[in-house]
Every structure is written in structure tokens, then in C-alpha cells.
Amino acid sequence: MRKRTIIGLFILLSICMITGCTKKEEPEKKNIITNGNSAVIYFSATGITEKIAQRIAEYSKSDLIEIIPKEEYTKQDLDYNKDCRANKEQSDSEARPEIKNQIDISTYNTIYLGYPIWWGTNPKIILTLLDTYDFTNKTIIPFCTSGSTDISGSVIDLRNYNTNLTIKDGKRFSANDSDEKIQTFINQYNEVKNEMKVVIQNEEYRIELEDNDTVKQLLNIIPLELQMNELNGNEKYVYLKNPLPTNSKVPERIEKGDVMLFGDNCLVIFYKSFETEYSYTKIGHIDNLPDLGKDSITIELK
Ligand SMILES: Cc1cc2nc3c(=O)[nH]c(=O)nc-3n(C[C@H](O)[C@H](O)[C@H](O)COP(=O)(O)O)c2cc1C
């Protein structure tokens, strides 16, 4: 069984090498989006985990922080068919490769921790990270990329390494995994809030939210400032830059204050009630919404 897994792994690795998973280009080291609360901290030797890390940071509005090894891993260092540096480190229980950069984790409650799988587990530099900084009272959500090995073995190893840490089950990704898989992963670990605020013409209103994937994803992309267009004397609408998950149905009646998604990217606020034959995914409802007039409006969702 173990032999078959290892053969499978090496077939996958060979495909990976042929298709060009070689040394990554110089990564962009600046943070993508910040809310001061969560960070994606990752190590990536050939750039695959890095791409997933960037996408997780973007969708979860986390800071993006790379773990940069003091001694960079060369192609030879990663040549696992030989007695390479990576193999030596993985089989040496004392190995703690040095980290070049200082990482400030003090402001984060949640850390998405990313790494490639090396010989069934996390690279030893992840242990250096756990040794260097105090992760107690933080939630660690691991993610990995690999030829085929799942994340579970590495999570068991990390939990055994420091039993004081809160380490979630996490997820393994492939280089080309869909945005939906990344969003589902993030949503899984984020509480659903049941309200959102919207500022319309300098007045703040509360949107009572539905509990669905559309809302979860919308919560991931706020705050947003949007210019909404007028339509039919009863609604304001705006096309969002990226689609949201949908679960649409015909509500038969629209109520004044309903906030809906039309299609997968058209956000609509209705300011009059009427019967409809169109289908929408309901996002929520605003009580006490006034007539919004005939002009386009600017709103802020937060
Ligand atoms: C030394 C070494 C050991 C590896 N061991 C495994 C393994 O046990 N299982 C697996 O599925 N992939 C293994 N891989 C493949 C990597 O996990 C995979 O290519 C990963 O996506 C690379 O991520 P990175 O580009 O972020 O470094 C190994 C790669 C190296 C260099």
C-alpha cells in the first residue's frame, strides 16, 4: 500500500517537473489586503503553494507573509531522487532551517499556514516558525500543496509537535483548484454574521442577512464602495467585479428593502414592493429603507 502511494507520488512529481513547476519567479512580498485580523503565512520552494496562498489571502482579506529561508532552496536542494538537502532535513529530527525574515504575528487571531508536503509531512522550516513565534491563543488553519499526499499526516505531526496549539484540520490544494474550492475552505472556518451595515446617502442601515453561501462570500469581499444605477423606479443595481455563489428562485413578491443577487454578479436593492417573475438569490433585508429616488446612488457595504 505504502509502496503504491510512493510510486504514485513519484509519477505525479515527474509530471509536475515536465510541466514546468520549476523555481518560481521572484515573489511579490507585499501584503495584498489587510484587515489586521488574519494572515496567510506560507513557505513555498517552487511557487505552487505561494499561488494558493495568494488566493487565500485575497479571498479571506488576510495579510500575506512569506517564510523566506535564510539559505534559499536550489533545484539540487530539492532533488528528492538524490540525497538532497531537503531529504536530509526531513530525515533529521533536529533540523530547523533558519528563517531570513522577521514575522510579526502579534495582531493576528487566525493564521492560515501554508506549506508543500515533503515526504508526507511539513518541511522542517515550519517547525522553525513554530519555535520562533508564540502561536498560543491563535487559530492555525493549515493548507498545503503536494503531488498527491493529503494534509492530514502533517497536521497530526504539527499537533504532536506542540500540543498547546489550536490547529484545525486544514486542506490540501492542487495548483489549479477552483476559486470555489478556495472560497468554501475559507467559509468553512469563518462564522456567518447575520448582519451587515450599508451606508446610503449618508444614512446607515442594517441589512438582516440570509444564511447562505452568497452571503458568506459577500462578507469576504466587504468593505465595498459601489455606485448603483437606477432601474424601473423600484431598484438600484450594480454589477460586482467577481461572481458570487447562487441559489436563485422566483420570490414571486419583492418587498421594499430586499437585497438580492440577480444572476451571479448583479447586486440589487429594491426600494418598492412589487410582484416579480424573475429569479434571485436573497441576500438580506433592510428595514425602514426610504424611497431612493430616481438617480444613481453611492453605497458603502461594511
Ligand atoms: C523533497 C520533496 C519531497 C516531497 N514529498 C512529497 C510527498 O511526500 N508527497 C507528495 O504528494 N508530494 C511531495 N512532494 C511534492 C511537493 O509537495 C509539491 O510539488 C508541492 O506542490 C510543491 O510546493 P511548492 O512549489 O510550494 O514548494 C515533495 C517535493 C519535494 C521537493
The ligand as an ORCA input file, in Angstrom:
! r2SCAN-3c Opt
* xyz 0 1
  C      11.823     16.964     -1.003
  C      10.436     16.827     -1.531
  C       9.582     15.860     -1.024
  C       8.283     15.735     -1.478
  N       7.459     14.816     -0.921
  C       6.183     14.701     -1.334
  C       5.303     13.756     -0.733
  O       5.639     13.038      0.207
  N       4.031     13.666     -1.218
  C       3.601     14.439     -2.257
  O       2.463     14.298     -2.648
  N       4.411     15.380     -2.818
  C       5.680     15.527     -2.378
  N       6.494     16.487     -2.930
  C       5.948     17.373     -3.951
  C       5.547     18.744     -3.400
  O       4.752     18.605     -2.239
  C       4.724     19.524     -4.439
  O       5.430     19.635     -5.626
  C       4.348     20.899     -3.895
  O       3.182     21.359     -4.568
  C       5.434     21.931     -4.054
  O       5.029     23.132     -3.493
  P       5.893     24.469     -3.583
  O       6.009     24.811     -5.051
  O       5.099     25.478     -2.868
  O       7.213     24.211     -2.970
  C       7.807     16.615     -2.494
  C       8.663     17.580     -3.026
  C       9.964     17.696     -2.540
  C      10.869     18.756     -3.099
*
